[in-house]
Amino acid sequence: MPAEGGHLDDTADLHLADHVAAAVCDAIAARLWTTTDPAALDRYLRLLRLVWAGETTPLTGRELDAFAAEAAGRGVLRLAPHLTEATFPPGLARPLLALTVGLAPHLPPSTTVAVAGDPAVHIVLTPDGPGAAWPSALTAAFGATCDTGPVAYALKVARAAGWRPQLLLGAGSGPPPLLLAASS
């Protein structure tokens, strides 16, 4: 992340900044060509501010779900019923949206991500559906093979906001759940 004084202090930070800038430019350009509704464009620009610029607004589960669907171009999150009206603090809503933006293009079309837990303590994300699996970008972001790109950015945002992302390997059959636990 930027060093004291706001200067990028290493190559990885510069690559990450390049990925973020490219993602924002691509997203805005794509919407400008396809959206004629000013309210829809305003919602999309707010989504970009939430994900990439760190807008600090808590979101209800319903709002989080709507923004995630907007980001993915389809309903990708499946919130547990008690989370629909729950409040997600900005420090949790932002990494969840950033993960959605980073992962959605790489999920099989029939895959959704089940979201469970308590937004004050921990959230568990699990891919669900036929052929469900986490994209390789997620596992690479946890390893030493990738420290740039949207998924790595989302994990850095989560850590900076006080959440500990962790893949729960060996938690059963199927893809491992992704835990975002509040730092104590």
Order of alpha helices (4+ residues) and beta strands (2+ residues): alpha-alpha-beta-alpha-beta-beta-alpha-beta-beta-alpha-alpha-beta-beta
